[in-house]
Amino acid sequence: MREFAAVAVALTLASPVAAQTSAHDTSHASHAKGDSAFAALQVRGKIAMGVDQYTSKHRFEPLPDGGRIELQRLEDDAAGTATIREHLQAIAHAFVEGDFSTPAYVHWREVPGAATIARKRAQLRVIYKPLPRGGQLRLQSKDPEVVKAIHEFLAFQRGDHRAGE
């Protein structure tokens, strides 16, 4: 847990977005209907991903061989789209290396399924694909334990981000 705390602090302090975070960034708390935990998740998401979570849409879709994570801007935004694409490519690389520290930071805890995926990362295939307003990651495996862990990971993310399909 000490490693997680160090990563969280490093991500917060080192992120160029963190330097831009202002009182305006937390003004979206009203969207969370008084839910300070969700508002905090949104702020950490902006720090980690580089885009305002209230002006972007996440999708976490389980599939028979793993699943798909999509992140797109709600409206045309070339800079935001480029930021999302850079973020997803970095996440793809991190996941292949077994590094799930960014989701842990955003959710302020280890995300269910992540430890199994990291441990069995040799059985994981991650494919990045650009989308019109962002991008997607396709997480695939032939290993039933990894597929189950991917489904747990996606279900938790879907719930925490309130990204019901």
MIPALO-300781 format. One line per 5 residues: number of its first residue (from 1); for each residue x, y, z of N, C-alpha, C, O. Coordinates in Angstrom, 2 decimals, m for minus. Each point is the difference from the previous one (the first is absolute). Layout:
N
NUM = X/Y/Z/X/Y/Z/X/Y/Z/X/Y/Z; ...
! end
This chain:
165
1 = 0.83/m1.20/0.00/m0.83/1.20/0.00/0.87/1.25/0.00/m0.41/1.04/m0.52; 1.60/m1.12/1.09/0.91/1.13/0.00/0.36/0.38/m1.43/0.10/1.18/m0.33; 0.11/m2.21/m0.54/0.33/0.26/m1.40/m1.15/0.75/m0.69/0.24/0.93/m0.77; m1.49/m1.33/1.07/m1.16/0.68/m0.58/m0.04/1.46/0.41/m0.24/0.87/m0.83; 0.48/m0.60/2.10/m0.02/1.38/0.48/1.08/0.83/m0.69/m0.24/1.15/m0.36
6 = 1.41/m1.73/0.19/1.09/0.73/m0.67/m0.36/0.29/m1.45/0.27/1.08/m0.51; m0.89/m2.06/m0.17/m0.42/0.21/m1.39/m1.07/1.07/m0.07/0.03/0.86/m0.88; m0.98/m0.90/1.79/m1.07/0.99/0.01/0.55/1.41/0.17/m0.40/0.92/m0.71; 1.33/m0.76/1.65/0.60/1.31/0.22/0.80/0.42/m1.23/m0.09/1.15/m0.44; 0.85/m2.07/m0.12/0.81/0.32/m1.18/m0.88/0.39/m1.17/0.30/0.96/m0.71
11 = m1.38/m1.70/0.49/m0.90/0.34/m1.11/m0.62/1.38/0.21/m0.11/0.79/m0.94; m0.29/m0.51/2.17/m0.62/1.28/0.29/0.98/1.15/m0.21/m0.33/1.01/m0.63; 1.54/m1.16/1.14/0.98/1.08/m0.07/0.63/0.13/m1.37/0.31/1.11/m0.43; m0.11/m2.22/m0.27/0.72/0.03/m1.27/m0.89/0.31/m1.19/0.49/0.38/m1.06; m1.78/m0.53/1.21/m0.90/0.17/m1.12/m0.09/1.46/m0.42/m0.21/0.87/0.84
16 = 0.37/m0.59/m2.15/m0.17/1.37/m0.46/m1.43/0.48/0.22/m0.25/1.20/0.15; m0.69/m2.13/m0.14/m1.38/0.39/0.23/m0.19/0.44/1.43/m0.80/0.90/0.28; 1.54/m1.52/0.65/m0.12/0.37/1.41/0.34/1.47/0.19/m0.61/0.69/0.81; 1.59/m0.23/m1.56/0.39/1.40/0.12/m1.11/0.93/m0.50/m0.07/1.16/0.41; m0.80/m1.67/m1.28/m1.07/0.83/m0.56/m1.29/m0.12/0.81/m0.95/0.75/m0.24
21 = 0.90/m1.69/1.18/m1.21/m0.22/0.78/m0.28/1.21/0.86/0.87/0.47/0.74; m2.09/0.03/m0.83/m0.37/1.20/0.73/m1.35/m0.21/0.68/m0.58/m1.08/m0.06; 0.11/2.12/0.71/m1.32/m0.08/0.63/m1.07/m0.31/m1.03/m0.99/m0.66/0.31; 1.17/1.13/m1.55/m0.95/m0.28/m1.07/m0.15/m1.50/m0.21/m1.09/m0.48/m0.29; 2.19/m0.28/0.42/m0.02/m1.42/m0.25/m0.88/m0.74/1.00/m0.56/m1.04/m0.34
26 = 0.42/1.54/1.53/m0.84/m0.67/0.98/m1.43/0.55/m0.03/m0.84/m0.47/0.76; 0.56/1.44/m1.61/m1.34/0.56/m0.07/m1.00/m0.99/m0.55/m1.21/0.20/0.13; 1.69/m1.26/m0.74/m0.89/m1.01/m0.54/m0.61/m0.88/1.08/m0.80/m0.88/m0.29; 1.18/1.11/1.52/m0.51/m0.81/1.10/m1.52/0.00/0.03/m0.61/m0.97/0.45; m0.01/2.05/m0.93/m1.46/0.04/m0.03/m0.56/m1.10/m0.89/m1.10/m0.49/0.24
31 = 1.86/0.10/m1.27/m0.44/m1.09/m0.86/m0.05/m1.31/0.77/m0.78/m0.89/m0.34; 1.58/0.77/1.35/0.06/m1.22/0.79/m1.09/m0.02/1.07/m0.06/m0.92/0.81; m0.81/1.93/m0.82/m1.12/0.10/0.92/0.45/m0.16/1.46/m0.58/m0.77/0.76; 1.62/1.51/m0.41/0.46/m0.01/1.37/0.86/m1.19/0.37/0.39/m0.13/1.16; m0.10/m0.75/m2.10/0.81/m1.18/0.27/1.47/0.37/m0.10/0.57/0.01/m1.09
36 = 0.05/0.30/2.24/1.38/0.47/m0.01/0.98/m1.07/m0.46/1.02/0.33/m0.61; m1.31/m1.61/0.88/0.90/m1.07/m0.46/0.02/m0.06/m1.53/1.06/m0.17/m0.59; m2.23/0.30/m0.04/m0.06/m0.02/m1.46/0.67/1.25/m0.58/0.72/m0.08/m1.00; m0.95/1.21/1.62/0.64/1.24/m0.46/1.52/m0.13/0.09/0.71/0.44/m0.90; m0.21/m1.04/1.98/1.44/m0.19/0.15/0.54/m0.96/m1.05/1.08/0.22/m0.54
41 = m1.83/m1.28/0.24/0.39/m0.93/m1.06/0.10/0.74/m1.33/0.94/m0.24/m0.76; m1.88/1.13/0.49/0.02/0.76/m1.25/1.23/0.90/m0.07/0.62/0.12/m1.06; m0.27/0.51/2.15/1.19/0.88/0.03/1.26/m0.83/m0.22/0.86/0.36/m0.80; m0.74/m1.49/1.53/1.17/m0.87/m0.20/0.04/m0.52/m1.43/1.08/m0.14/m0.57; m2.25/m0.15/0.00/m0.06/m0.46/m1.39/0.53/1.06/m0.95/0.72/m0.31/m0.95
46 = m1.07/1.55/1.21/0.51/1.08/m0.85/1.51/0.13/0.13/0.70/0.22/m0.99; m0.20/m0.36/2.20/1.45/0.09/0.21/0.70/m1.13/m0.74/0.99/0.23/m0.69; m1.50/m1.45/0.83/0.66/m1.17/m0.60/m0.18/m0.07/m1.51/0.92/m0.39/m0.72; m2.10/0.76/0.23/m0.31/m0.17/m1.42/0.20/1.26/m0.83/0.18/m0.06/m1.21; m0.20/1.21/1.88/0.24/1.24/m0.71/m1.22/0.66/m0.58/0.10/1.06/m0.62
51 = m1.28/m1.67/0.80/m1.23/0.61/m0.52/m1.07/0.00/1.08/m0.01/m0.85/0.89; m0.87/1.82/m0.97/m1.11/0.13/0.93/m0.92/m1.21/m0.16/m0.52/m0.26/m1.09; 0.32/m0.45/2.17/m0.83/m1.20/m0.04/m1.48/0.31/m0.25/m0.74/m0.87/m0.46; 0.32/2.09/0.75/m1.40/0.36/m0.23/m0.27/0.33/m1.46/m1.16/0.06/m0.41; 2.20/0.15/m0.38/m0.17/0.32/m1.42/0.52/m1.14/m0.87/0.28/0.17/m1.19
56 = m0.15/m1.34/1.81/0.46/m1.20/m0.69/m0.89/m1.16/0.42/m0.69/0.06/1.01; 0.71/m1.11/m1.81/m0.82/m1.18/0.31/0.88/m1.24/0.02/0.74/m0.28/m0.95; m0.84/m0.46/2.05/0.65/m1.30/0.13/m0.99/m1.09/m0.38/m1.21/0.14/0.21; 1.73/m1.21/m0.75/m0.81/m1.19/m0.24/0.88/m1.19/0.37/1.15/m0.09/m0.44; m1.68/m0.83/1.24/0.72/m1.19/0.43/m0.86/m1.20/m0.37/m1.00/m0.29/0.65
61 = 1.39/m0.41/m1.70/m0.82/m1.07/m0.57/0.68/m1.36/0.15/1.07/m0.21/m0.55; m1.70/m0.71/1.29/0.55/m1.36/0.07/m0.28/m0.73/m1.31/m1.05/0.16/m0.61; 2.02/m0.96/0.18/m0.14/m0.81/m1.21/0.45/m1.42/0.33/0.71/m0.20/0.99; m1.09/m0.78/m1.78/0.34/m1.40/0.31/1.50/m0.25/0.22/0.37/m0.88/0.78; 0.48/1.63/m1.48/1.45/m0.21/0.15/0.69/1.10/0.80/1.22/0.11/m0.02
66 = m2.00/0.70/0.74/0.57/1.09/0.80/m0.94/1.18/0.05/m1.05/m0.06/0.64; 1.42/1.14/m1.32/m0.88/1.15/0.01/0.59/1.19/m0.72/1.08/m0.05/m0.57; m1.85/1.14/0.63/0.37/1.23/m0.69/m0.21/1.18/0.94/m0.99/0.08/0.72; 1.97/0.84/m0.75/m0.10/1.27/0.72/0.01/1.09/m1.05/0.93/0.09/m0.80; m1.96/0.73/0.79/m0.05/1.14/m0.92/m0.02/1.29/0.81/m0.62/0.07/1.07
71 = 1.29/0.93/m1.58/m0.04/1.33/0.59/m0.06/0.98/m1.17/0.90/0.04/m0.84; m1.98/0.76/0.80/m0.17/0.97/m1.07/m0.54/1.31/0.55/m0.71/0.02/1.01; 1.04/1.05/m1.67/m0.56/1.31/0.31/m1.47/m0.01/m0.42/m0.37/m0.69/m0.94; m0.45/1.46/1.64/m1.42/0.09/m0.35/m0.22/0.87/m1.24/m0.95/m0.21/m0.75; 1.83/1.19/0.56/m0.08/0.89/m1.15/1.36/0.04/m0.69/1.01/m0.37/0.59
76 = m1.00/0.82/m1.84/1.26/0.12/m0.73/0.96/0.91/0.78/m0.36/1.11/0.39; 1.55/m1.60/m0.18/1.02/0.71/0.76/1.34/m0.64/m0.37/0.40/m1.00/0.59; 0.28/1.59/m1.56/1.24/m0.60/m0.52/1.04/m0.19/1.09/0.65/m1.04/0.06; m0.48/2.03/0.80/1.01/m0.09/1.06/m0.37/m1.09/1.00/0.84/m0.80/0.40; m2.10/0.77/0.01/m0.45/m1.01/0.94/0.08/m1.40/m0.59/0.37/m0.95/0.69
81 = m0.71/0.82/m1.96/0.09/m1.29/m0.68/1.45/m0.49/m0.04/0.27/m1.17/0.26; 0.64/2.07/m0.58/1.42/m0.36/m0.03/0.49/m0.42/1.39/0.78/m0.94/0.13; m1.24/1.65/0.90/0.39/m0.33/1.37/m0.50/m1.40/0.39/0.74/m0.78/0.59; m1.98/0.48/m0.93/m0.56/m1.32/0.28/0.82/m1.08/m0.70/0.34/m1.02/0.59; m0.04/1.25/m1.85/0.76/m1.01/m0.77/1.37/m0.24/0.62/0.44/m1.15/0.10
86 = 0.24/2.22/0.30/1.31/m0.15/0.66/m0.15/m0.78/1.30/0.80/m0.90/0.30; m1.81/1.25/0.47/m0.25/m0.68/1.28/m0.25/m1.49/m0.21/0.60/m0.83/0.68; m1.46/0.49/m1.62/m0.34/m1.41/m0.22/1.20/m0.80/m0.51/0.17/m1.16/0.36; 0.65/1.77/m1.18/1.21/m0.69/m0.47/0.96/m0.25/1.17/0.62/m1.06/0.08; m0.50/2.03/0.81/0.84/m0.17/1.19/m0.57/m1.09/0.91/0.75/m0.80/0.55
91 = m2.07/0.78/m0.40/m0.64/m1.01/0.83/0.19/m1.39/m0.61/0.25/m0.96/0.72; m0.35/0.86/m2.04/0.21/m1.29/m0.68/1.39/m0.53/0.34/0.16/m1.17/0.34; 0.83/2.03/m0.43/1.38/m0.40/0.31/0.11/m0.40/1.48/0.61/m1.02/0.33; m1.20/1.81/0.54/0.07/m0.30/1.44/m0.65/m1.35/0.31/0.56/m0.80/0.74; m1.74/0.54/m1.30/m0.69/m1.26/0.27/0.82/m1.20/m0.46/0.07/m1.01/0.71
96 = 0.55/1.11/m1.88/0.84/m1.08/m0.50/1.16/m0.26/0.96/0.45/m1.14/0.14; 0.03/2.19/0.51/1.10/m0.12/0.97/m0.50/m0.43/1.39/0.80/m0.21/0.91; m2.13/0.09/m0.75/m0.56/m0.37/1.30/m0.17/1.16/0.94/m0.15/m0.19/1.21; 0.18/1.41/m1.74/m0.09/1.21/0.81/m1.43/0.54/m0.03/m0.46/0.50/m1.02; m0.23/m0.62/2.14/m1.38/0.48/0.12/m0.08/1.14/1.01/m1.03/0.20/0.64
101 = 2.13/0.55/m0.50/0.04/1.08/0.98/m0.92/1.17/m0.37/m0.51/0.67/0.89; 0.30/m0.41/m2.18/m0.88/1.11/m0.37/m1.45/m0.27/0.41/m0.61/0.86/0.64; 0.04/m2.03/m0.98/m1.36/m0.26/0.50/m0.05/0.01/1.54/m0.99/0.45/0.58; 2.03/m0.95/0.08/0.02/0.01/1.47/m0.03/1.43/0.52/m0.68/0.28/0.99; 1.41/0.62/m1.64/0.00/1.41/0.40/m1.38/0.62/m0.23/m0.54/0.65/0.90
106 = m0.02/m0.85/m2.08/m1.30/0.61/m0.32/m1.06/m0.48/0.99/m0.82/0.80/0.46; 0.82/m2.08/m0.15/m1.04/m0.57/0.89/0.41/0.00/1.46/m0.79/m0.38/0.87; 2.02/0.79/m0.60/0.55/0.14/1.33/0.02/m1.33/0.75/m0.11/m0.05/1.23; 0.25/m1.04/m2.00/0.11/m1.35/0.54/0.39/m0.94/m1.12/m0.11/0.35/m1.18; 0.57/m1.53/1.55/0.28/m1.00/m1.02/m1.32/m0.41/m0.65/m0.97/m0.28/0.69
111 = 0.95/0.25/m1.99/m1.22/m0.34/m0.73/m0.13/m1.52/m0.07/0.96/m0.68/m0.35; m2.14/0.15/0.70/m0.19/m1.45/m0.08/0.40/m0.55/m1.37/m0.28/0.60/m1.04; 0.93/m1.74/1.06/0.46/m0.65/m1.22/1.40/0.41/m0.42/0.68/m0.77/m0.69; m0.25/1.95/1.07/1.30/0.52/m0.46/1.17/m0.88/0.43/0.92/m0.23/m0.78; m0.94/m0.25/2.00/1.12/m0.81/0.50/0.14/m1.29/m0.81/1.11/m0.42/m0.32
116 = m2.23/m0.21/0.00/0.04/m1.23/m0.79/0.50/0.29/m1.41/0.84/m0.73/m0.53; m1.36/1.80/m0.08/0.44/0.35/m1.36/1.50/0.30/0.01/0.72/m0.45/m0.89; m0.25/1.19/1.89/1.42/0.34/0.08/0.85/m1.26/0.18/1.03/m0.17/m0.66; m1.47/m0.71/1.53/0.74/m1.23/0.27/0.08/m0.89/m1.24/1.01/m0.66/m0.24; m2.07/0.66/m0.55/m0.06/m0.86/m1.18/0.09/0.81/m1.30/m0.57/m0.38/m1.03
121 = 1.30/1.48/1.09/0.09/0.92/m1.15/0.54/m0.66/m1.27/m0.27/0.49/m1.10; 1.02/m1.57/1.23/0.48/m0.71/m1.18/m1.16/m0.59/m0.80/0.14/m0.32/m1.18; m1.29/0.16/1.84/m1.19/m0.55/m0.66/m0.94/1.10/m0.49/m1.12/m0.28/m0.43; 1.56/1.53/0.50/m0.83/1.15/m0.36/0.47/0.62/m1.31/1.19/0.15/m0.24; m2.14/0.19/m0.59/0.27/0.75/m1.23/m0.78/1.31/0.11/m1.20/m0.02/0.28
126 = 1.86/1.15/m0.50/m0.64/1.31/0.06/0.18/0.67/m1.36/1.11/0.15/m0.49; m2.22/0.24/m0.10/0.02/0.61/m1.32/m0.64/1.39/0.09/m1.14/0.14/0.43; 1.89/0.87/m0.83/m0.50/1.37/m0.03/m0.57/0.28/m1.39/0.54/m0.46/m1.01; m1.65/1.21/0.97/m0.59/0.42/m1.27/m0.56/1.41/0.17/m0.75/0.25/0.95; 1.10/0.69/m1.84/m0.60/1.33/0.09/m1.48/m0.05/m0.40/m0.40/m0.79/m0.85
131 = m0.39/1.63/1.49/m1.41/0.17/m0.34/m0.21/1.47/m0.35/0.88/0.82/0.27; m2.01/m0.46/m0.87/m0.19/1.39/m0.48/0.29/1.09/1.03/0.58/1.03/m0.35; m0.95/m1.23/1.60/0.21/1.03/1.04/0.86/m0.51/1.14/m0.05/0.54/1.11; 0.84/m1.58/m1.35/0.84/m0.56/1.05/0.63/m1.30/m0.44/0.68/m0.06/m1.02; m0.92/m0.99/1.81/0.59/m1.28/m0.34/m0.56/m1.11/0.84/m0.87/0.20/0.86
136 = 1.38/m1.40/m1.14/m0.42/m1.17/0.75/1.17/m0.93/0.23/0.98/m0.01/m0.75; m1.10/m0.76/1.82/0.92/m1.09/0.28/m0.79/m1.28/m0.02/m1.07/m0.11/0.60; 1.59/m0.86/m1.30/m0.59/m1.33/m0.04/0.89/m0.89/0.84/1.18/m0.18/m0.32; m1.72/m0.39/1.39/0.73/m0.90/0.88/m0.44/m1.42/m0.35/m1.19/m0.33/0.10; 2.14/m0.52/m0.50/m0.33/m1.35/m0.44/0.87/m1.03/0.70/1.16/0.26/0.33
141 = m1.74/m1.44/m0.13/0.75/m1.12/0.54/m0.73/m1.29/m0.33/m1.22/m0.03/m0.15; 1.99/m1.04/0.04/m0.56/m1.34/m0.16/m0.06/m0.71/1.34/m0.58/m1.08/0.11; 1.16/1.69/0.92/0.05/m0.56/1.34/m1.29/0.37/0.74/m0.26/1.18/0.21; m0.56/m2.18/0.18/m1.27/0.29/0.68/0.15/0.84/1.27/m0.86/0.83/0.31; 1.96/m1.03/0.43/0.22/0.78/1.22/0.24/1.47/m0.32/m0.48/0.88/0.71
146 = 1.21/m0.61/m1.78/0.26/1.38/m0.41/m1.29/0.63/m0.53/m0.29/1.16/0.31; m0.47/m1.89/m1.10/m1.28/0.52/m0.52/m0.92/0.36/1.16/m0.63/1.06/m0.01; 0.55/m1.93/1.01/m0.83/0.29/1.19/0.51/1.26/0.70/m0.80/0.84/0.42; 2.12/m0.71/m0.29/0.57/1.18/0.66/m0.28/1.27/m0.81/m0.29/1.05/0.57; 0.38/m1.14/m1.88/m0.33/1.15/m0.87/m1.45/0.40/0.23/m0.30/1.19/0.12
151 = m0.60/m2.17/m0.05/m1.42/0.30/0.23/m0.20/0.68/1.36/m0.80/0.93/0.10; 1.51/m1.38/0.93/m0.08/0.63/1.33/0.51/1.44/m0.07/m0.61/0.92/0.55; 1.73/m0.74/m1.22/0.62/1.31/m0.16/m0.96/0.96/m0.70/m0.19/1.13/0.44; m0.42/m1.59/m1.53/m0.92/0.85/m0.77/m1.28/0.29/0.77/m0.50/1.13/m0.03; m0.04/m2.13/0.73/m1.23/0.21/0.77/0.21/1.04/1.09/m0.84/0.88/0.21
156 = 1.98/m0.98/0.49/0.29/0.99/1.04/0.11/1.39/m0.62/m0.58/0.96/0.51; 1.33/m0.85/m1.60/0.18/1.30/m0.66/m1.35/0.56/m0.46/m0.29/1.18/0.19; m0.51/m2.03/m0.81/m1.31/0.44/m0.49/m0.83/0.58/1.14/m0.62/1.05/m0.15; 0.62/m1.74/1.29/m0.76/0.49/1.15/0.58/1.27/0.60/m0.74/0.94/0.26; 2.03/m0.91/m0.05/0.63/1.15/0.65/m0.07/1.26/m0.87/m0.15/1.10/0.52
161 = 0.27/m1.27/m1.83/m0.10/1.14/m0.92/m1.44/0.33/m0.36/m0.27/0.96/m0.72; m0.66/m1.79/1.24/m1.43/0.18/m0.31/m0.21/0.00/m1.51/m0.68/0.86/m0.56; 1.28/m1.84/m0.07/m0.02/m0.11/m1.46/m0.88/m1.16/m0.44/0.38/m0.78/m0.87; m1.57/0.66/1.48/m0.91/m1.11/m0.36/m0.30/m0.01/m1.47/m0.23/1.04/m0.61; 0.24/m2.22/0.05/m0.24/m0.12/m1.45/m1.48/0.03/m0.29/m0.40/m0.09/m1.17
! end
